[in-house]
Amino acid sequence: MTVGNRTGRKSLTLEGFDGIRALAACSVLTYHVALWSKFKPAGALAPLFWELKGGVTVFFVISGALLYLPYARAIRDRQATPDWRGYARRRVLRILPAYWVALTVFVVGPFGTGVVGLDLWRYYGLSQIYQPKTVFTGLGVAWSLCVEVSFYAILPMFAALAARLVRSRSERGAARVQFGLIAAMAIVSLGLRGIVAGSLTAPTIHGGTTMMVSLPGLFDWFAIGMALAVLRAELEAGRAADRAIARLGRRPVRCAVLCCSLFLAAMPFQHGDIFLPWYGLVTHVAMGLGSGALVLAAIVPAQEAGKSLILRVLRHPRVVWVGVISYGIYLWHLPVLLLIGPHLSTDPGSAPLGDVMLAWLLVLAGGILMGAASWYLVERPFQRVFGRRHRTAKGAGATEQSAEIDAAVQAYVDPLNPTGVAVDHLA
């Protein structure tokens, strides 16, 4: 999908993001199956499977990139930033209906022990990470949704501040101000993590639990994506094409190699398999930069994209479709694993490799089935119905930017025949 703006510039097609989402969702799913088996079949390769939880990091970087991009474009062109009311409505429709359905099934099903009670409002309000006793209860993967929601909340305020600071700046100066502001907030986030850990490599497991699992301790991952959004906006304006990072982004194979290299470099400092937000500073930074390198391949238009095997895979219609339903896969794969796991082995730690592979295939199939059901029966209907009501209500008074974002969201009317990537999609 290619859309324009009031300055006549073209907002060039964004492709590959849903393929990366598919990869990230499947990596998290694979990690949880390996965790179920206690990593025994992996043997010495277990640390490689620990790394797969980094798919969550990829989701955070994607969120930073795609959600900040409309703001970066508006700031670049000295236009009004997208209306926060429409932005908030889209975020609510994208996150809550599918999550509430999954959580309700989880609560009333065989897994809801410890959820129903005085803290139930925390789970439905995505605030369980702010209470140590509820961080690890409820729908397990929802801790990352709590972080996402807090990022959604501050993003319009960050963009308003950035827009105010660049008013008297040149176009290039506006980009520098945004880069500086993003970097400053990322440094603060990393500084908090370093203070809690007390060293570059020590995990944060013994202190600052709430801070490390919430946005203050994880903002730097979103900041990487936001910086990539500013880069993309500059590339669309005909600038920054000769920068080293842009040249790297035009070579997807190198981006993938750099991503893998950074994830592997983090392995010696992992201190075992621990909760993702508790990793030490070195591992945390390496996983963030590695995820950023992967997303960079989608942010920067590639040279001879048709000849790039990586981009052809990421843009394949079936891979894109898995990416479109990846939110549902992310929400449902753990309940599927909890449901079928006891029927495969009473002692997963001693399960043979064949049983673990069978578990992986069944969880993957079940996750895709439930993800598709979530998309077609919950997510897309809510977005269509309530999005249509809003567009009808605002009528002819709609701003050009709102129309642009609505057009991007509607790009996925039929995910089996994708025409582009919606800039407001969940990461």
Sequence and secondary structure as in RCSB ss.txt:
>XXXX:A:sequence
MTVGNRTGRKSLTLEGFDGIRALAACSVLTYHVALWSKFKPAGALAPLFWELKGGVTVFFVISGALLYLPYARAI
RDRQATPDWRGYARRRVLRILPAYWVALTVFVVGPFGTGVVGLDLWRYYGLSQIYQPKTVFTGLGVAWSLCVEVS
FYAILPMFAALAARLVRSRSERGAARVQFGLIAAMAIVSLGLRGIVAGSLTAPTIHGGTTMMVSLPGLFDWFAIG
MALAVLRAELEAGRAADRAIARLGRRPVRCAVLCCSLFLAAMPFQHGDIFLPWYGLVTHVAMGLGSGALVLAAIV
PAQEAGKSLILRVLRHPRVVWVGVISYGIYLWHLPVLLLIGPHLSTDPGSAPLGDVMLAWLLVLAGGILMGAASW
YLVERPFQRVFGRRHRTAKGAGATEQSAEIDAAVQAYVDPLNPTGVAVDHLA
>XXXX:A:secstr
  EE TTS EE    SHHHHHHHHHHHHHHHHHHHHTTTGGGGGGHHHHHGGGGHHHHHHHHHHHHHHHHHHHHH
HTT     HHHHHHHHHHHHHHHHHHHHHHHHHTTT TTTSSTTHHHHHTT GGGSGGGTTSSSTTHHHHHHHHH
HHHHHHHHHHHHHHHTTTS HHHHHHHHHHHHHHHHHHHHHHHHHHHSSSS  STTS HHHHTSHHHHHHHHHHH
HHHHHHHHHHHTT STTSHHHHHHT HHHHHHHHHHHHHHHGGGS SS  GGGS HHHHHHHHHHHHHHHHHHHS
  TTGGG HHHHHHTSHHHHHHHHTHHHHHHHHHHHHHHHHHHH S GGG  HHHHHHHHHHHHHHHHHHHHHHI
IIIIHHHHHHHHHHHHHHHGGG  HHHHHHHHHHGGGSSTTS  S  TT   
